[in-house]
């Protein structure tokens, strides 16, 4: 977990060293009820990332995902800083 600020943005990067997500699956990553082959054997119904995206969108932020199969995944969440 890394958190830092750049001009106008709060950035939070969350990384793991898990199975990773294939490039073919990335376009559907934030779709509701979408389960991926890498989640085989893990409980869930496919709502977690769609809920995260909804919260990020509500705060006018951005979320990106970079992943390499067999190496892990990094999610980058960017939120606009509020002005005083």
C-alpha positions in Angstrom: 0.0 0.0 0.0 1.4 3.4 -1.0 -0.3 6.7 -0.6 1.0 10.1 -1.9 -0.1 13.4 -3.3 0.6 15.0 -6.6 -0.7 18.5 -7.6 -4.5 18.2 -7.3 -4.6 14.4 -6.6 -4.4 11.9 -3.7 -3.1 8.6 -5.1 -3.4 5.3 -3.4 -1.7 2.2 -4.9 -2.6 -1.2 -3.7 -0.4 -4.1 -4.9 -0.2 -7.8 -4.4 2.0 -10.6 -5.6 -0.8 -13.0 -6.4 -1.9 -14.9 -9.5 -2.5 -11.7 -11.6 -5.3 -11.0 -14.1 -4.9 -11.8 -17.8 -5.1 -9.0 -20.3 -8.2 -10.5 -21.8 -10.1 -10.2 -18.5 -9.0 -6.6 -17.7 -11.7 -4.9 -19.8 -14.5 -6.5 -17.8 -12.8 -6.0 -14.4 -15.3 -3.6 -12.9 -18.5 -5.3 -14.3 -21.0 -6.5 -11.7 -21.1 -10.3 -11.0 -17.9 -10.9 -13.1 -15.8 -13.7 -11.8 -12.4 -14.4 -13.3 -10.5 -17.6 -13.8 -7.8 -16.5 -11.3 -10.6 -16.4 -8.6 -11.2 -20.1 -8.8 -11.6 -21.5 -5.3 -12.2 -18.1 -3.7 -15.6 -17.2 -2.3 -17.4 -14.3 -3.7 -20.1 -13.2 -6.2 -18.2 -10.6 -8.2 -19.4 -7.4 -6.7 -16.3 -6.1 -4.9 -14.5 -4.3 -7.7 -17.7 -2.9 -9.2 -18.5 -1.4 -5.7 -15.0 0.1 -5.4 -15.4 1.7 -8.9 -18.8 3.1 -7.9 -17.3 4.8 -4.9 -14.3 6.1 -6.9 -16.7 7.5 -9.5 -18.9 9.1 -6.9 -15.9 11.0 -5.7 -14.9 12.0 -9.2 -11.8 9.8 -9.0 -10.2 7.4 -11.3 -9.1 3.7 -10.9 -6.7 1.8 -13.0 -5.4 -1.7 -12.9 -2.0 -3.1 -14.1 -1.5 -6.8 -13.8 0.9 -9.5 -14.9 -0.2 -13.1 -14.7 2.0 -15.0 -12.3 3.5 -11.8 -10.8 0.6 -9.8 -9.3 -1.7 -6.8 -9.7 -1.6 -3.1 -8.8 -4.7 -1.0 -8.5 -4.1 2.8 -8.6 -6.9 4.9 -7.1 -6.8 8.7 -7.7 -9.0 11.2 -5.9 -9.1 14.9 -6.6 -7.9 17.0 -3.7 -10.5 19.3 -2.2 -9.7 23.0 -2.1 -10.1 25.0 1.1 
